[in-house]
Amino acid sequence: MAALSPDGLDYNSFPLIALNYTTRHKLSLYLNPDAVTASNWTILAEEMGYNYLEIRNFVRFPDPTDSLLDDWQKKHSKATVGELLKLLQKIERDDILTDVTHLIDKDCQKYLRKTKDSSKSPPLQVETVDSSGGKCITTHDDPSGHLPELFDAFICYCAQDISFVQEMITKLEQTDHNLKLCVFDRDVLPGTCLWSITSELIENRCRKMVVVISDDYLDSNECDFQTKFALSLGPGARERRLIPVKYKPMKRQFPSILRFITVCDYTNPHIQGWFWDRLAKALKK
């Protein structure tokens, strides 16, 4: 398999996360079955360097191929699109290469465009705001700067989801949960630098961050910055800091950077009665 696409793209320069759901699903359809005449996902795993016990561990997943690809991309720097294509050729699955190459090329083109667009967005390293410097950034900051206002959680949301955020305020602040939420439109003083103030609040003023996920969230540059900044703060940030909340059905794919974090799902009618208590306990933990 050539390292270059028909359009001249170097597949070795694309991480595995460039592959979208349709492509990965098709790979699973080819590799999951225990075929006698063709190499399946277990043979691919061996070529990736996994041992017998590690491969057996993937059997418990409903989609072992997708779980294998997820694990490979997390653990190995060489987990590129080009390397995957080379391994598929090595295990003699030319049928897969023939069928999915056009999808892979489309995914890489889309990933390249998205990468170029994101380079135009504000960088994650932003101007530092000193909480002790006497500068008020929230409505209840101490004017002297000695007692900056602190919060239990920063709420990451887009304007279209404000009604759910208002319900969150009612359920978590105005009840026995007695939590203190940082809601940008309510708590942050106007006239401040958006990106630097946001990073200060997330990193130094709020213990947790609730990410309100919706189709509109996916189109918000502010939400994208806030989420990526929180994830960039250090190892374990996913587990310690972020709590994704899905409050209504989505037509688009759930954001890939959050799919390894347990979601608080308000759309499930069977657990809505427990939703606010679970979220409150997670924020207090």
SEGURO-615031 format. One record per residue: x, y, z of N, C-alpha, C, O in turn; residue in one letter; residue number from 1. Coordinates in steps of 0.02 Angstrom, whole numbers, m for minus. Each point is the difference from the previous one (the first is absolute). Layout:
# SEGURO-615031
(r (X, Y, Z), (X, Y, Z), (X, Y, Z), (X, Y, Z), A, NUM)
...
This chain:
# SEGURO-615031
(r (42, m60, 0), (m42, 60, 0), (44, 62, 0), (44, 7, 42), M, 1)
(r (m56, 38, m89), (40, 60, m4), (m13, 45, 60), (m55, 4, 25), A, 2)
(r (109, 29, m3), (m6, 46, 57), (m35, 64, m20), (m24, 37, 43), A, 3)
(r (19, m24, m108), (m32, 60, m25), (m69, m16, m29), (m9, m52, m31), L, 4)
(r (m39, 97, 43), (m66, m9, m29), (1, 21, m73), (49, 30, m22), S, 5)
(r (m103, m44, m15), (m3, 23, m70), (6, 76, m6), (21, 26, m52), P, 6)
(r (m39, 10, 106), (5, 73, 0), (66, 26, 27), (9, 60, 9), D, 7)
(r (38, m107, 5), (65, 21, 24), (5, 8, 75), (51, 27, 24), G, 8)
(r (m101, m49, 14), (3, 5, 73), (45, m54, 28), (m2, m58, m22), L, 9)
(r (44, 75, 70), (43, m48, 33), (m38, m32, 57), (m9, 31, 53), D, 10)
(r (m15, m92, m62), (m40, m34, 51), (38, m7, 66), (m31, m2, 53), Y, 11)
(r (97, m2, m56), (39, m9, 61), (m1, 62, 45), (19, m3, 58), N, 12)
(r (m42, 59, m86), (m2, 62, 40), (m67, 10, 34), (m10, 50, 35), S, 13)
(r (m37, m96, m46), (m67, 7, 29), (m9, m48, 59), (9, m60, m8), F, 14)
(r (m27, 86, 67), (m13, m44, 56), (m63, m41, m12), (m41, 18, m42), P, 15)
(r (33, m71, 80), (m57, m44, m10), (m67, 34, 14), (m51, m21, m26), L, 16)
(r (52, 73, 67), (m62, 35, 16), (m29, 37, m60), (m56, 24, 2), I, 17)
(r (95, m21, m57), (m26, 31, m61), (m56, m42, m31), (m40, 26, m38), A, 18)
(r (39, m90, 55), (m51, m45, m29), (m67, 10, 35), (m4, m4, 61), L, 19)
(r (m48, 18, m99), (m65, 13, 28), (m40, m65, 11), (24, m55, m15), N, 20)
(r (m84, 63, 42), (m40, m57, 22), (m15, m49, m58), (7, m60, 8), Y, 21)
(r (m27, 86, m66), (m19, m43, m56), (58, m46, m20), (m10, m59, m12), T, 22)
(r (70, 88, 8), (58, m40, m19), (17, m52, 52), (12, m58, m17), T, 23)
(r (m13, 77, 80), (17, m47, 54), (m53, m55, 5), (16, m58, 14), R, 24)
(r (m79, 76, m26), (m53, m50, 2), (9, m51, m56), (m11, m60, 10), H, 25)
(r (31, 83, m68), (11, m46, m56), (60, m46, 14), (m2, m59, m17), K, 26)
(r (54, 85, 48), (57, m42, 20), (m23, m54, 48), (22, m58, m4), L, 27)
(r (m67, 76, 51), (m25, m49, 48), (m41, m54, m35), (5, m59, 18), S, 28)
(r (m45, 78, m68), (m41, m49, m36), (45, m51, m35), (m19, m58, m6), L, 29)
(r (77, 79, m17), (46, m45, m33), (39, m43, 50), (11, m60, m12), Y, 30)
(r (11, 90, 67), (49, m32, 44), (m30, m36, 60), (32, m45, 28), L, 31)
(r (m93, 62, m7), (m28, m32, 59), (m18, m74, m9), (13, m39, 45), N, 32)
(r (m41, 19, m102), (m19, m71, m8), (60, m47, 4), (55, 16, m22), P, 33)
(r (m68, m76, 50), (51, m52, 3), (0, m38, m66), (m29, m54, m5), D, 34)
(r (62, 82, m44), (1, m32, m66), (58, m50, m4), (55, 13, 24), A, 35)
(r (m69, m70, m55), (51, m52, m7), (50, 18, m54), (59, m16, 5), V, 36)
(r (m83, 49, m57), (42, 12, m59), (33, 69, 0), (40, 14, m45), T, 37)
(r (m55, 28, 94), (28, 68, m1), (23, 20, 71), (m30, m21, 49), A, 38)
(r (82, 60, m46), (25, 24, 65), (m50, 49, 31), (m27, 44, m34), S, 39)
(r (15, m53, 99), (m47, 45, 34), (38, 46, 47), (60, 8, m5), N, 40)
(r (m97, 23, 51), (29, 51, 44), (55, m28, 46), (45, 37, 19), W, 41)
(r (m50, m101, m1), (51, m29, 44), (68, m3, m34), (52, 10, 32), T, 42)
(r (m52, m25, m97), (63, m2, m37), (29, 71, m7), (60, 10, 5), I, 43)
(r (m105, 38, m16), (21, 70, m3), (31, 21, 67), (51, 35, 1), L, 44)
(r (m82, m56, 54), (26, 18, 67), (69, m29, 11), (43, 33, 28), A, 45)
(r (m31, m94, m51), (67, m30, 6), (52, 41, m38), (55, 12, 25), E, 46)
(r (m74, 11, m85), (47, 41, m39), (12, 68, 32), (52, 30, m10), E, 47)
(r (m100, m7, 50), (8, 63, 36), (44, m8, 62), (22, 49, 30), M, 48)
(r (m7, m112, m11), (44, m13, 56), (m35, m22, 64), (33, m4, 52), G, 49)
(r (m98, m10, m55), (m36, m22, 60), (13, m75, 13), (7, m39, m47), Y, 50)
(r (m3, 21, 112), (10, m70, 17), (m67, m36, 9), (m53, 31, m6), N, 51)
(r (57, m96, 22), (m61, m41, 3), (m50, 26, 52), (m59, 6, m16), Y, 52)
(r (83, 9, 76), (m46, 23, 53), (m31, 67, m17), (m59, 12, 14), L, 53)
(r (97, 32, m45), (m26, 65, m19), (m55, m8, m54), (m51, 34, 2), E, 54)
(r (63, m79, m48), (m49, m12, m53), (m63, m32, 29), (m56, 18, m20), I, 55)
(r (64, m65, 67), (m58, m30, 32), (m43, 52, 36), (m61, m7, 4), R, 56)
(r (93, 58, 21), (m37, 52, 36), (m48, 38, m45), (m52, 23, 23), N, 57)
(r (69, m17, m87), (m43, 36, m47), (m62, m41, m19), (m49, 28, m26), F, 58)
(r (50, m93, 39), (m57, m43, m19), (m63, 21, 36), (m55, m8, m26), V, 59)
(r (62, 36, 86), (m59, 18, 41), (m37, 60, m28), (m57, 14, 21), R, 60)
(r (86, 23, m67), (m32, 59, m28), (m46, m19, m58), (16, m46, m38), F, 61)
(r (m73, 80, 32), (m46, m17, m56), (30, 13, m68), (m18, m33, m49), P, 62)
(r (64, 82, 44), (34, 15, m63), (75, m2, 13), (31, 52, 10), D, 63)
(r (m1, m112, m11), (71, m6, 17), (47, 38, m47), (52, 25, 21), P, 64)
(r (m71, m20, m85), (43, 37, m47), (4, 73, 20), (55, 28, 2), T, 65)
(r (m111, 3, 12), (0, 71, 18), (36, 11, 67), (36, 49, 8), D, 66)
(r (m46, m95, 40), (35, 6, 64), (76, m7, m9), (39, 34, 32), S, 67)
(r (m19, m79, m77), (71, m9, m15), (29, 63, m30), (54, 22, 21), L, 68)
(r (m88, 8, m69), (25, 62, m31), (4, 57, 51), (48, 39, m1), L, 69)
(r (m98, m35, 45), (2, 52, 52), (60, m8, 45), (35, 48, 15), D, 70)
(r (m22, m110, 6), (55, m14, 45), (67, 12, m35), (47, 28, 30), D, 71)
(r (m42, m48, m91), (62, 8, m39), (17, 73, m9), (58, 19, 8), W, 72)
(r (m108, 23, m24), (15, 70, m11), (18, 36, 64), (35, 51, m2), Q, 73)
(r (m57, m77, 60), (17, 31, 64), (71, m18, 23), (34, 40, 32), K, 74)
(r (m12, m102, m49), (62, m25, 28), (60, 5, m46), (57, m3, 24), K, 75)
(r (m68, 11, m88), (57, m3, m46), (3, 62, m44), (m49, 18, m33), H, 76)
(r (107, 13, 32), (10, 60, m41), (m1, m16, m74), (m14, 43, m42), S, 77)
(r (27, m106, 25), (1, m20, m71), (m69, m17, m26), (m7, m24, m56), K, 78)
(r (m45, 35, 96), (m68, m17, m20), (m26, 52, m49), (m40, 43, 18), A, 79)
(r (63, m48, m79), (m21, 46, m53), (m44, m37, m51), (m2, m62, 0), T, 80)
(r (m31, 100, m41), (m40, m30, m53), (44, m41, m47), (m18, m55, m21), V, 81)
(r (77, 82, 5), (45, m35, m44), (23, m67, 29), (5, m49, m36), G, 82)
(r (10, 48, 101), (22, m62, 32), (m56, m51, 1), (12, m60, m10), E, 83)
(r (m74, 82, 21), (m57, m46, m1), (m8, m31, m69), (m12, m61, m6), L, 84)
(r (17, 101, m45), (m6, m27, m69), (56, m50, m15), (m12, m50, m34), L, 85)
(r (72, 65, 59), (56, m46, m11), (m12, m67, 35), (16, m53, m28), K, 86)
(r (m45, 55, 88), (m14, m62, 37), (m56, m40, m34), (3, m61, m2), L, 87)
(r (m53, 96, m24), (m54, m35, m36), (27, m35, m62), (m22, m55, m17), L, 88)
(r (69, 87, m15), (32, m32, m58), (42, m60, 21), (3, m51, m34), Q, 89)
(r (30, 58, 92), (43, m54, 25), (m40, m62, 17), (24, m56, m9), K, 90)
(r (m86, 65, 36), (m41, m59, 17), (m44, m21, m59), (m46, m40, 7), I, 91)
(r (63, 67, m66), (m31, m19, m63), (m75, 14, m2), (m40, m42, m24), E, 92)
(r (20, 100, 48), (m69, 21, m5), (m7, 55, m53), (m22, 56, 13), R, 93)
(r (43, m74, m74), (m5, 47, m56), (m73, 17, m16), (m14, 53, m29), D, 94)
(r (m32, m98, 48), (m71, 14, m12), (m22, 62, 40), (m40, 40, m24), D, 95)
(r (66, m34, 85), (m17, 58, 42), (30, 63, m31), (m33, 52, m4), I, 96)
(r (96, m57, m17), (33, 59, m29), (m38, 25, m62), (m8, 60, m10), L, 97)
(r (m15, m107, m31), (m37, 19, m60), (m65, 36, 17), (m20, 47, m35), T, 98)
(r (m13, m70, 88), (m66, 26, 16), (1, 64, 40), (m46, 41, m6), D, 99)
(r (97, m31, 47), (m3, 58, 46), (49, 56, m17), (m2, 53, 32), V, 100)
(r (46, m63, m81), (50, 52, m15), (m32, 66, m17), (25, 53, 20), T, 101)
(r (m80, m54, m58), (m33, 63, m18), (m29, 35, 61), (m2, 61, 3), H, 102)
(r (m22, m101, 46), (m26, 29, 62), (57, 30, 41), (m7, 54, 29), L, 103)
(r (62, m89, m26), (58, 24, 38), (26, 65, m30), (18, 47, 36), I, 104)
(r (m15, m45, m102), (24, 61, m33), (m46, 59, 16), (23, 56, 11), D, 105)
(r (m88, m69, m11), (m49, 52, 16), (8, 24, 72), (m3, 60, 14), K, 106)
(r (14, m108, 32), (10, 17, 71), (63, 43, 10), (m1, 48, 38), D, 107)
(r (54, m67, m72), (63, 37, 7), (m6, 71, m28), (27, 47, 28), C, 108)
(r (m63, m41, m83), (m11, 67, m29), (m39, 43, 50), (16, 59, 10), Q, 109)
(r (m67, m88, 20), (m41, 36, 49), (41, 19, 62), (m6, 55, 26), K, 110)
(r (47, m102, m3), (42, 12, 59), (50, 57, m14), (13, 42, 43), Y, 111)
(r (14, m42, m104), (48, 52, m19), (m33, 68, m1), (28, 49, 24), L, 112)
(r (m89, m45, m51), (m36, 64, m2), (m16, 24, 71), (6, 59, 16), R, 113)
(r (m27, m106, 26), (m18, 18, 69), (61, 24, 38), (m4, 46, 40), K, 114)
(r (61, m78, m52), (62, 21, 33), (20, 70, m20), (22, 40, 41), T, 115)
(r (m29, m25, m105), (16, 67, m25), (m47, 52, 30), (21, 55, 17), K, 116)
(r (m86, m73, m12), (m48, 47, 29), (14, 13, 74), (m5, 56, 23), D, 117)
(r (24, m110, 13), (12, 8, 72), (62, 42, 13), (6, 30, 53), S, 118)
(r (40, m29, m101), (61, 41, 9), (m16, 74, 0), (40, 41, 22), S, 119)
(r (m100, m24, m48), (m20, 70, 0), (m33, 20, 66), (m9, 60, 14), K, 120)
(r (m9, m110, 28), (m32, 14, 64), (52, 22, 50), (60, m11, m11), S, 121)
(r (m81, 42, 67), (47, 22, 51), (40, m59, 28), (m29, m53, 10), P, 122)
(r (93, 60, 3), (42, m54, 27), (m20, m17, 71), (m31, 40, 35), P, 123)
(r (49, m102, m14), (m15, m21, 68), (43, 36, 50), (m20, 8, 58), L, 124)
(r (80, 14, m77), (41, 39, 45), (m20, 73, m6), (13, 32, m51), Q, 125)
(r (m44, m7, 102), (m27, 67, m2), (33, 43, 53), (35, m25, 44), V, 126)
(r (m46, 89, m50), (28, 47, 48), (m23, m17, 70), (m59, m12, 11), E, 127)
(r (106, 11, 36), (m16, m19, 69), (m34, 57, 36), (18, 58, m7), T, 128)
(r (m69, m77, 47), (m34, 48, 43), (18, m15, 72), (m11, m57, 22), V, 129)
(r (38, 104, 14), (20, m10, 69), (m58, 13, 46), (m25, 56, 5), D, 130)
(r (2, m109, 30), (m58, 6, 44), (14, 46, 60), (m46, 27, 29), S, 131)
(r (109, m20, m12), (17, 40, 59), (21, 71, m17), (25, 36, 43), S, 132)
(r (m35, m18, m105), (25, 65, m22), (m49, 57, 8), (12, 54, m26), G, 133)
(r (m67, m65, 62), (m47, 54, 12), (m48, 12, m57), (m34, 51, m1), G, 134)
(r (31, m97, m47), (m44, 9, m57), (m63, m41, 9), (3, m61, 7), K, 135)
(r (m61, 94, m8), (m64, m35, 7), (m21, m28, m68), (m2, 36, m49), C, 136)
(r (m15, m100, 48), (m24, m29, m63), (m70, m29, 8), (m33, m13, m50), I, 137)
(r (11, 2, 113), (m68, m25, 11), (m39, 48, 44), (30, 44, 31), T, 138)
(r (m95, m52, m28), (m43, 49, 33), (11, 4, 75), (m15, 51, 30), T, 139)
(r (40, m105, 1), (10, 0, 73), (74, m4, 19), (16, m20, 56), H, 140)
(r (28, 39, m101), (71, 3, 17), (13, 55, 52), (m32, 52, 1), D, 141)
(r (80, m66, 42), (23, 50, 48), (39, 54, m39), (49, m16, m34), D, 142)
(r (m71, 80, 37), (34, 53, m38), (75, 5, 14), (38, 22, m42), P, 143)
(r (m18, m43, 103), (71, 4, 17), (40, m55, m33), (62, 3, m4), S, 144)
(r (m97, m55, m20), (35, m56, m33), (24, m53, 48), (29, m50, m22), G, 145)
(r (m40, 58, 88), (25, m48, 48), (m45, m62, 6), (23, m53, 20), H, 146)
(r (m87, 60, m37), (m47, m55, 7), (m37, m11, m67), (m57, 21, m7), L, 147)
(r (90, m53, m41), (m34, m12, m64), (m59, m47, 9), (2, m46, 41), P, 148)
(r (m54, 57, m79), (m60, m42, 4), (15, m70, m28), (28, m6, m54), E, 149)
(r (m47, m45, 92), (12, m69, m20), (m66, m36, m13), (m52, 20, 25), L, 150)
(r (55, m73, m66), (m61, m35, m21), (11, m76, 4), (56, m24, m2), F, 151)
(r (m112, m11, 7), (3, m73, m3), (9, m25, m71), (34, m50, m12), D, 152)
(r (m64, 86, m36), (5, m23, m69), (m9, 57, m50), (m40, 45, 10), A, 153)
(r (80, m48, m63), (m8, 45, m57), (m49, m35, m49), (9, m59, m15), F, 154)
(r (m58, 96, m9), (m49, m29, m47), (18, 21, m71), (m2, 59, m17), I, 155)
(r (20, m108, m23), (17, 12, m70), (m63, m12, m41), (m26, m56, m2), C, 156)
(r (1, 108, m31), (m63, m6, m36), (m2, 51, m57), (39, 48, 0), Y, 157)
(r (m83, m59, m48), (m10, 50, m53), (m66, 36, 13), (m41, m23, 39), C, 158)
(r (32, 79, m72), (m58, 43, 14), (m66, m36, m11), (m49, 14, 35), A, 159)
(r (46, m60, m83), (m62, m34, m16), (m23, m47, 57), (m58, m20, 2), Q, 160)
(r (104, 3, 43), (m16, m47, 54), (m10, 34, 67), (2, m33, 52), D, 161)
(r (m12, 99, m52), (m5, 38, 62), (m59, m22, 44), (4, 4, 61), I, 162)
(r (m59, m27, m91), (m58, m21, 39), (17, m60, 45), (m23, m4, 56), S, 163)
(r (64, m42, m82), (20, m57, 41), (48, 22, 55), (m2, m26, 55), F, 164)
(r (45, 74, m70), (46, 27, 50), (m40, 33, 56), (18, m5, 59), V, 165)
(r (m71, 40, m77), (m43, 31, 52), (m33, m52, 44), (m7, 9, 60), Q, 166)
(r (m13, m65, m91), (m28, m55, 40), (54, m30, 45), (m14, m19, 57), E, 167)
(r (75, 15, m81), (56, m25, 39), (12, 44, 62), (13, m24, 54), M, 168)
(r (m18, 90, m64), (8, 47, 55), (m53, m13, 53), (15, m2, 60), I, 169)
(r (m77, m7, m82), (m55, m13, 47), (11, m64, 39), (m11, m2, 61), T, 170)
(r (31, m52, m96), (6, m66, 32), (62, m7, 44), (m2, m37, 49), K, 171)
(r (56, 72, m66), (63, m11, 36), (18, 56, 49), (34, m13, 50), L, 172)
(r (m56, 74, m64), (17, 56, 44), (m56, 15, 50), (14, 19, 57), E, 173)
(r (m76, m26, m78), (m56, 23, 40), (m35, m58, 35), (m60, 3, 14), Q, 174)
(r (97, m56, 1), (m25, m58, 36), (50, m18, 55), (48, 37, 12), T, 175)
(r (m59, m94, 20), (45, m22, 53), (70, m16, m26), (47, m5, 39), D, 176)
(r (m40, m4, m105), (67, m13, m27), (46, 60, 12), (60, m8, 13), H, 177)
(r (m88, 68, m16), (35, 61, 19), (68, 8, m35), (49, 20, 31), N, 178)
(r (m48, m35, m96), (62, 7, m38), (5, 70, m29), (m50, 36, m5), L, 179)
(r (110, m17, m12), (12, 66, m29), (28, m9, m71), (56, m25, m8), K, 180)
(r (m95, 45, m41), (19, m9, m70), (25, 65, m30), (m22, 54, 18), L, 181)
(r (70, m61, m63), (25, 58, m37), (m33, 0, m68), (18, m38, m45), C, 182)
(r (m67, 82, 36), (m36, 8, m63), (23, 65, m32), (m13, 54, 27), V, 183)
(r (48, m59, m82), (35, 58, m28), (m44, 61, m8), (19, 55, 20), F, 184)
(r (m78, m64, m50), (m43, 58, m14), (m28, 32, 64), (m20, 58, m1), D, 185)
(r (20, m95, 56), (m25, 26, 63), (55, 26, 45), (m8, 52, 33), R, 186)
(r (65, m87, m31), (50, 12, 52), (61, 40, m21), (35, 28, 42), D, 187)
(r (m22, m24, m107), (61, 34, m23), (m15, 72, m19), (m49, 14, m35), V, 188)
(r (91, 32, 59), (m10, 71, m15), (14, 14, m74), (47, m29, m28), L, 189)
(r (m86, 72, m3), (13, 18, m71), (63, 42, m5), (22, 31, 48), P, 190)
(r (6, m31, m108), (59, 41, m13), (66, m35, 13), (53, 31, m4), G, 191)
(r (m55, m96, 20), (61, m38, 13), (19, m40, m61), (m41, m12, m44), T, 192)
(r (104, m10, 41), (25, m40, m57), (m30, m70, 4), (12, m36, 48), C, 193)
(r (m50, 17, m98), (m38, m62, 1), (43, m61, 13), (m15, m40, 45), L, 194)
(r (70, 32, m83), (39, m62, 2), (41, m4, 64), (4, m53, 31), W, 195)
(r (28, 108, m10), (41, m3, 60), (m42, m8, 63), (20, m36, 46), S, 196)
(r (m78, 69, m43), (m43, m7, 58), (m28, m71, 4), (m4, m29, 54), I, 197)
(r (m16, 2, m111), (m26, m69, m1), (52, m49, 26), (m17, m43, 41), T, 198)
(r (79, 49, m64), (52, m46, 23), (14, 8, 74), (12, m50, 34), S, 199)
(r (m14, 111, m9), (10, 13, 72), (m54, m34, 41), (14, m31, 51), E, 200)
(r (m76, 38, m72), (m56, m29, 36), (4, m76, 1), (m9, m32, 53), L, 201)
(r (22, 2, m110), (2, m73, m5), (58, m29, 40), (m8, m50, 35), I, 202)
(r (66, 81, m40), (60, m29, 31), (5, 14, 75), (20, m43, 38), E, 203)
(r (m38, 104, m17), (14, 21, 69), (m61, 14, 43), (6, 0, 61), N, 204)
(r (m63, 12, m91), (m58, 21, 40), (m52, m55, 9), (m41, 3, 46), R, 205)
(r (41, m54, m90), (m53, m51, 0), (30, m69, 9), (49, m18, m33), C, 206)
(r (m79, m21, 78), (26, m68, 13), (m17, m48, m57), (39, m45, m16), R, 207)
(r (m97, 54, m14), (m24, m45, m53), (m24, 41, m59), (m4, 62, 3), K, 208)
(r (m13, m97, m56), (m28, 33, m59), (m55, m45, m30), (13, m57, m17), M, 209)
(r (m73, 84, 11), (m56, m35, m31), (m4, 23, m72), (m4, 60, m14), V, 210)
(r (5, m108, m33), (m4, 16, m71), (m69, m20, m25), (m16, m60, m4), V, 211)
(r (m24, 109, m14), (m68, m13, m25), (5, m16, m75), (13, 44, m41), V, 212)
(r (m24, m107, 24), (10, m24, m69), (m65, 4, m39), (m53, m22, 24), I, 213)
(r (56, 50, m83), (m57, 3, m46), (27, 9, m71), (60, 10, m9), S, 214)
(r (m104, m12, m40), (22, 13, m68), (27, 71, m6), (48, 12, m37), D, 215)
(r (m77, 35, 72), (23, 70, m2), (69, 7, 33), (40, 41, m22), D, 216)
(r (m27, m81, 73), (66, 1, 33), (55, m14, m51), (54, 30, 3), Y, 217)
(r (m67, m75, m50), (51, m20, m48), (20, 57, m47), (53, m2, m31), L, 218)
(r (m96, 53, 26), (15, 57, m44), (27, 60, 37), (12, 53, m30), D, 219)
(r (m1, m59, 95), (21, 57, 41), (76, 1, 8), (29, m46, 28), S, 220)
(r (3, 99, m52), (72, 8, 10), (18, 9, 73), (51, m25, 23), N, 221)
(r (m94, 60, 15), (12, 10, 71), (m1, m66, 38), (44, m13, 41), E, 222)
(r (m94, m29, m55), (m4, m65, 34), (58, m45, m19), (27, m36, 41), C, 223)
(r (m7, 39, m104), (57, m40, m24), (63, 21, 38), (38, m43, 22), D, 224)
(r (m26, 107, m15), (58, 25, 36), (m2, m22, 73), (50, m25, 26), F, 225)
(r (m107, 35, 7), (m6, m16, 71), (13, m74, 13), (35, m18, 47), Q, 226)
(r (m64, m25, m89), (8, m72, 9), (73, m21, m10), (28, m37, 40), T, 227)
(r (2, 60, m94), (69, m19, m15), (48, 29, 52), (50, m32, 17), K, 228)
(r (m64, 91, 8), (43, 29, 52), (m3, m42, 63), (52, m15, 30), F, 229)
(r (m112, m5, m9), (m7, m41, 60), (36, m67, m8), (32, m24, 47), A, 230)
(r (m36, m6, m106), (33, m64, m13), (76, 7, m3), (36, m48, 10), L, 231)
(r (m13, 109, m24), (73, 10, m8), (35, 13, 66), (62, 6, 1), S, 232)
(r (m98, m2, 54), (30, 21, 63), (47, m51, 31), (40, 17, 43), L, 233)
(r (m44, m80, m64), (47, m48, 26), (m29, m70, 0), (m59, m9, m12), G, 234)
(r (102, m42, 26), (m23, m69, 2), (m57, m9, 50), (2, 27, 56), P, 235)
(r (m52, m66, m76), (m56, m14, 45), (m53, 54, 0), (m49, m5, 37), G, 236)
(r (57, 57, m78), (m48, 55, 0), (m69, m25, m20), (m51, 25, 25), A, 237)
(r (49, m74, m70), (m65, m26, m21), (m39, m27, 59), (m59, 16, 9), R, 238)
(r (92, m56, 33), (m34, m32, 56), (m15, 50, 56), (m53, m3, 31), E, 239)
(r (99, 49, m18), (m7, 45, 57), (m46, 58, m13), (m37, 21, 45), R, 240)
(r (38, 6, m105), (m27, 66, m10), (m64, 2, m41), (m47, 36, 18), R, 241)
(r (42, m74, m72), (m55, 8, m47), (m57, m48, 13), (10, m59, 14), L, 242)
(r (m72, 85, m19), (m60, m40, 4), (m44, 18, m59), (m34, 52, 2), I, 243)
(r (32, m93, m55), (m44, 15, m57), (m73, m14, 18), (m15, m51, 32), P, 244)
(r (m29, 95, m52), (m72, m8, 11), (m36, 4, m67), (6, 50, m36), V, 245)
(r (m43, m102, 20), (m40, m1, m61), (m73, 9, 22), (m28, m44, 33), K, 246)
(r (m3, 100, m52), (m66, 14, 26), (m56, m6, m51), (m59, 4, 18), Y, 247)
(r (76, m13, m82), (m52, m10, m51), (30, m43, m56), (61, m1, m8), K, 248)
(r (m103, m34, m31), (25, m42, m54), (41, 40, m50), (m13, 59, m12), P, 249)
(r (64, m92, m16), (44, 32, m48), (m6, m34, m68), (m8, m60, m5), M, 250)
(r (12, 101, m47), (1, m27, m68), (71, m14, m24), (11, m41, m44), K, 251)
(r (37, 76, 74), (69, m7, m20), (39, m43, 49), (m24, m15, 54), R, 252)
(r (84, m6, m75), (40, m45, 41), (25, 34, 63), (20, 58, m1), Q, 253)
(r (m20, m96, 56), (25, 25, 63), (74, 18, m8), (37, m37, m33), F, 254)
(r (m13, 92, 63), (70, 21, m10), (49, m54, 21), (m3, m26, 55), P, 255)
(r (50, 11, m100), (46, m56, 11), (47, 12, 59), (20, m48, 32), S, 256)
(r (m3, 111, m18), (48, 13, 54), (m31, m13, 69), (36, m2, 50), I, 257)
(r (m102, m8, m47), (m34, m13, 64), (m28, m70, 5), (m31, m16, 51), L, 258)
(r (40, m25, m102), (m36, m64, 0), (27, m50, 50), (m32, m51, 13), R, 259)
(r (92, 64, 16), (27, m46, 49), (m18, 21, 72), (24, m31, 48), F, 260)
(r (m65, 83, m41), (m20, 24, 66), (m74, m19, 10), (m40, 9, m45), I, 261)
(r (24, m33, 105), (m69, m19, 15), (m47, 60, m7), (13, 53, 29), T, 262)
(r (m66, m62, m66), (m47, 55, m14), (m59, m3, 48), (m25, m54, 16), V, 263)
(r (3, 112, 7), (m62, 6, 39), (m56, 13, m50), (m6, 55, m27), C, 264)
(r (m36, m106, 16), (m48, 2, m56), (m70, 17, 25), (m34, m42, 31), D, 265)
(r (12, 102, m46), (m67, 23, 20), (m53, m25, m48), (m60, 5, 14), Y, 266)
(r (81, m31, m72), (m49, m22, m51), (m28, m69, 16), (m49, m21, m31), T, 267)
(r (80, m15, 78), (m24, m67, 18), (m56, 6, 51), (13, 18, 57), N, 268)
(r (m75, m33, m76), (m57, 10, 46), (3, m44, 62), (m30, 16, 51), P, 269)
(r (67, m72, m55), (3, m47, 56), (44, 26, 57), (m7, m24, 57), H, 270)
(r (51, 71, m71), (44, 24, 53), (m7, 74, 14), (39, 29, 38), I, 271)
(r (m90, 3, m68), (m9, 72, 11), (m13, 16, 73), (19, 53, 24), Q, 272)
(r (m52, m99, 12), (m14, 11, 70), (63, 4, 43), (0, 29, 54), G, 273)
(r (54, m59, m78), (64, 0, 37), (49, 51, m27), (53, 11, 29), W, 274)
(r (m71, 21, m85), (48, 41, m37), (33, 54, 43), (61, 4, 4), F, 275)
(r (m101, 37, 29), (27, 58, 35), (40, m21, 62), (51, 31, 15), W, 276)
(r (m73, m83, 20), (38, m24, 57), (68, m27, m21), (51, 12, 32), D, 277)
(r (m49, m50, m87), (63, m28, m26), (47, 56, m20), (60, m2, 15), R, 278)
(r (m87, 52, m50), (43, 55, m23), (27, 39, 60), (58, 19, 1), L, 279)
(r (m101, m7, 48), (22, 38, 59), (55, m37, 38), (49, 30, 22), A, 280)
(r (m57, m96, m14), (52, m39, 35), (66, 0, m38), (53, 2, 29), K, 281)
(r (m58, m5, m96), (61, 2, m40), (36, 67, 7), (62, 2, 0), A, 282)
(r (m100, 52, 7), (31, 66, 8), (30, 10, 69), (47, 39, 8), L, 283)
(r (m74, m74, 41), (26, 7, 69), (59, m46, 13), (36, 10, 49), K, 284)
(r (m27, m59, m92), (52, m52, 12), (70, 30, m2), (49, m37, 9), K, 285)
